Amino acid sequence: MVAMETKLEIHRFRGRVNLSTQIQDSLQAAGIF
């Protein structure tokens, strides 16, 4: 049970990091950042 919760947290955290990376990438591509 705990292991599953941890896996979910890691997945959620990775998703957040991935999202912010994508946002930065698109901003750089647009020449804003």
Secondary structure, DSSP 8 states (H G I E B T S, - for coil): -HHHHHHHHHHHHHHHHHHHHHHHHHHHHHT--
